[in-house]
Amino acid sequence: MPNEVSLKVKIFADGADINGMIEMAEKSIISGLTTNPTLMKKAGITDYSKFAKVVLGAISTKPISFEVFSDDLEEMKQQGEEISSWAENVFVKIPITNTKGDSTRDVISHLVQKGVKVNVTAIMTTKQVLDVVSVLDPEIQSYISVFAGRVADTGRDPVPLMRDCLEIMKTNRRSELIWASPRELLNVFQADGIGCHIITATTDILKKLSLIGYDLNEYSLDTVKMFYEDAKASGYKL
């Protein structure tokens, strides 16, 4: 990344490939890591705790978020306590509701009272943020993951929403807002511009960091060359 570009927003690598996670953790630009059951399924992970413990054995100095997977609220509490016990740098991801739409507010409250660092996820409204903030402990680190990318998928501009979330969260000095599910590199600059604390990024987005400040004439020429080489390799004829 060019030296002249300075970002205040922290970047968390999002993925479930063990080697990739370890590689990302070694990069100074990566401040933390997250994963979820969907990413783990795509990566072929079949043993949840084994996967997590291998990752934590290699990464101990940066925060890592692992998600509960039960749909039962009481079992979520048990899983949250278990996951939290794996290492000091673990944050426990709790979805804002279960699949029935039941609020996990009591689950979050229970875990926070136990001293668990939570990462409340799948949030898309300010009301949900208000509910979460009301049960967080200002003395315990926590993350609130608002899925700005999915909000944008509905045709809504996520920036005003994220600004409102930051305002709500001012009451808790240890809670940080995560711009989750970004769709493009521009989102990193949008998050940085409004003072969002963290943005997650998949490998595809992280690869684009090298394009920051790239000359657009050169980029245009690269694109022309790509089209030409692909057409040539395909053997097209008229």
Phi, psi and omega per residue, in radians:
M1 nan 2.360 -3.106
P2 -0.995 2.493 -3.087
N3 -1.074 -0.532 -3.046
E4 -1.273 -0.211 3.140
V5 -1.623 2.070 -3.134
S6 -2.143 2.059 -3.118
L7 -1.860 2.370 3.055
K8 -1.558 -0.518 -3.140
V9 -1.157 2.394 3.104
K10 -1.470 2.464 -3.131
I11 -1.844 2.186 3.056
F12 -1.878 2.231 3.105
A13 -1.329 2.341 -3.085
D14 -1.973 2.058 -3.126
G15 3.120 -3.101 -3.127
A16 -2.491 0.171 3.056
D17 -1.480 2.073 -3.010
I18 -0.999 -0.877 -3.123
N19 -1.094 -0.689 3.118
G20 -1.138 -0.693 3.132
M21 -1.123 -0.753 3.131
I22 -1.129 -0.730 3.113
E23 -1.084 -0.767 3.136
M24 -1.117 -0.696 -3.100
A25 -1.100 -0.434 -3.125
E26 -1.399 -0.207 -3.118
K27 -1.472 2.344 -3.104
S28 -1.134 -0.484 -3.113
I29 -1.297 -0.292 3.139
I30 -1.623 2.101 -3.086
S31 -1.706 -0.252 -3.130
G32 -3.008 3.136 -3.103
L33 -2.439 2.640 3.063
T34 -2.393 2.745 3.023
T35 -2.600 3.067 3.097
N36 -2.764 2.891 -3.096
P37 -1.009 -0.576 3.141
T38 -1.157 -0.797 3.104
L39 -1.119 -0.686 3.136
M40 -1.139 -0.693 3.109
K41 -1.094 -0.764 3.129
K42 -1.105 -0.540 -3.131
A43 -1.471 -0.040 3.114
G44 1.409 0.339 3.139
I45 -1.293 2.220 3.138
T46 -1.998 -0.413 3.132
D47 -1.990 1.775 -3.023
Y48 -1.037 -0.980 -3.044
S49 -1.164 -0.625 3.107
K50 -1.105 -0.800 3.101
F51 -1.004 -0.863 -3.096
A52 -1.088 -0.730 -3.081
K53 -1.246 -0.554 3.045
V54 -1.141 -0.790 3.121
V55 -1.067 -0.808 -3.103
L56 -1.211 -0.443 3.076
G57 -1.204 -0.431 -3.121
A58 -1.754 -0.396 -3.082
I59 -2.195 1.904 -3.064
S60 -2.176 -0.130 -3.038
T61 -1.904 -0.053 3.131
K62 -2.194 2.515 -3.114
P63 -1.120 2.460 3.092
I64 -2.306 2.312 3.141
S65 -1.818 2.202 3.044
F66 -2.078 2.456 -2.992
E67 -1.765 2.494 2.972
V68 -1.198 2.763 -3.084
F69 -2.262 -0.008 3.086
S70 -1.318 2.710 3.052
D71 -1.807 -0.093 3.124
D72 -1.602 2.244 -3.022
L73 -1.091 -0.705 3.130
E74 -1.173 -0.686 3.125
E75 -1.205 -0.545 3.051
M76 -1.009 -0.717 3.124
K77 -1.054 -0.799 -3.135
Q78 -1.107 -0.798 3.136
Q79 -1.113 -0.695 3.138
G80 -1.060 -0.760 3.125
E81 -1.147 -0.700 3.134
E82 -1.119 -0.858 -3.126
I83 -1.075 -0.718 -3.139
S84 -1.081 -0.533 -3.084
S85 -1.278 -0.193 -3.046
W86 -1.201 -0.598 -3.126
A87 -2.955 2.771 -3.123
E88 -1.160 -0.489 -3.072
N89 -1.586 0.220 -3.116
V90 -1.549 2.334 2.937
F91 -1.963 2.418 -3.099
V92 -1.707 2.095 3.125
K93 -1.445 2.191 3.101
I94 -2.120 2.122 3.084
P95 -1.148 2.619 -3.066
I96 -1.139 -0.437 3.019
T97 -2.492 2.965 2.927
N98 -1.572 -3.031 -3.056
T99 -1.215 -0.260 3.101
K100 -1.540 -0.069 -3.109
G101 1.528 0.126 3.105
D102 -1.290 2.295 -3.130
S103 -1.103 2.481 3.078
T104 -1.709 0.316 -3.105
R105 -0.932 -0.765 -3.125
D106 -1.190 -0.590 3.084
V107 -1.112 -0.827 3.135
I108 -1.059 -0.794 -3.141
S109 -1.055 -0.784 3.133
H110 -1.039 -0.837 -3.094
L111 -1.164 -0.714 3.115
V112 -1.072 -0.712 3.114
Q113 -1.123 -0.428 3.095
K114 -1.502 -0.006 3.141
G115 1.496 0.224 -3.128
V116 -1.359 2.376 3.050
K117 -1.482 2.043 -3.060
V118 -1.835 2.708 3.005
N119 -2.248 1.723 -3.071
V120 -1.442 2.195 -2.907
T121 -2.152 2.974 3.128
A122 1.176 0.474 3.139
I123 -1.476 2.473 3.124
M124 -2.471 0.039 3.138
T125 -2.355 2.748 3.107
T126 -1.193 -0.544 3.096
K127 -1.066 -0.720 3.103
Q128 -1.096 -0.703 3.117
V129 -1.112 -0.753 3.110
L130 -1.044 -0.738 3.124
D131 -1.073 -0.730 -3.125
V132 -1.196 -0.853 -3.103
V133 -1.006 -0.577 -3.089
S134 -1.136 -0.355 -3.117
V135 -2.009 0.051 3.098
L136 -1.387 2.712 3.096
D137 -1.757 2.127 -3.119
P138 -1.139 -0.101 3.109
E139 -1.745 -0.082 -3.107
I140 -2.066 2.284 3.119
Q141 -1.016 2.478 3.083
S142 -2.704 2.783 3.073
Y143 -2.157 2.538 3.018
I144 -2.120 1.962 -3.062
S145 -1.687 1.898 3.096
V146 -1.757 2.173 -3.036
F147 -1.421 1.286 -3.098
A148 -1.035 -0.643 3.138
G149 -1.108 -0.704 3.123
R150 -1.265 -0.575 3.037
V151 -1.065 -0.773 3.118
A152 -1.111 -0.542 3.110
D153 -1.077 -0.389 -3.133
T154 -1.570 0.065 3.138
G155 1.582 0.083 3.123
R156 -1.672 2.515 3.060
D157 -1.350 2.066 -3.090
P158 -1.366 -0.244 -3.043
V159 -1.063 -0.857 3.109
P160 -1.029 -0.689 3.107
L161 -1.055 -0.813 -3.102
M162 -1.148 -0.624 3.060
R163 -1.084 -0.770 3.132
D164 -1.095 -0.686 3.128
C165 -1.109 -0.733 3.104
L166 -1.061 -0.692 3.139
E167 -1.128 -0.775 3.126
I168 -1.069 -0.683 -3.029
M169 -1.382 -0.058 3.120
K170 -1.076 -0.353 -3.122
T171 -1.310 -0.200 -3.119
N172 -2.208 1.828 -3.023
R173 -1.240 -0.284 -3.119
R174 -1.772 0.052 -3.129
S175 -1.755 2.370 -3.124
E176 -2.105 2.475 3.138
L177 -1.544 2.269 3.069
I178 -1.854 2.177 2.975
W179 -1.429 1.779 -3.041
A180 -1.709 2.783 3.116
S181 0.933 0.847 3.085
P182 -1.115 2.661 -3.091
R183 -1.875 -0.348 -3.082
E184 -2.718 2.892 -3.106
L185 -1.063 -0.562 3.115
L186 -0.939 -0.587 -3.130
N187 -1.053 -0.543 3.101
V188 -1.081 -0.742 -3.133
F189 -1.285 -0.572 3.070
Q190 -1.143 -0.769 3.125
A191 -1.110 -0.761 3.135
D192 -1.102 -0.703 -3.067
G193 -1.135 -0.539 -3.130
I194 -1.669 -0.018 3.125
G195 1.501 0.342 3.067
C196 -1.086 2.467 -3.033
H197 -1.276 -0.715 -2.981
I198 -2.484 2.597 2.940
I199 -2.351 2.371 3.058
T200 -1.473 2.723 3.137
A201 -2.651 2.297 3.052
T202 -1.370 2.985 3.134
T203 -1.005 -0.675 -3.122
D204 -1.040 -0.722 3.124
I205 -1.298 -0.699 -3.132
L206 -1.062 -0.611 3.121
K207 -1.090 -0.482 -3.096
K208 -1.383 -0.127 3.128
L209 -1.039 -0.516 -3.139
S210 -1.204 -0.251 -3.127
L211 -1.512 -0.139 -3.105
I212 -1.027 2.144 3.121
G213 1.410 0.071 -3.091
Y214 -1.134 2.425 -3.127
D215 -1.073 2.218 -3.058
L216 -1.219 -0.503 3.058
N217 -1.155 -0.709 3.096
E218 -1.155 -0.685 -3.136
Y219 -1.152 -0.654 3.076
S220 -1.081 -0.784 3.137
L221 -1.129 -0.708 3.089
D222 -1.005 -0.705 -3.114
T223 -1.167 -0.758 3.096
V224 -1.046 -0.777 3.129
K225 -1.079 -0.690 -3.141
M226 -1.087 -0.825 3.123
F227 -1.038 -0.756 -3.109
Y228 -1.112 -0.850 -3.092
E229 -1.120 -0.666 3.136
D230 -1.191 -0.697 3.103
A231 -1.143 -0.723 3.139
K232 -1.106 -0.784 -3.118
A233 -1.155 -0.470 -3.133
S234 -1.395 -0.260 3.099
G235 1.249 0.492 -3.122
Y236 -1.117 2.489 3.078
K237 -2.466 2.622 3.076
L238 -2.069 nan nan
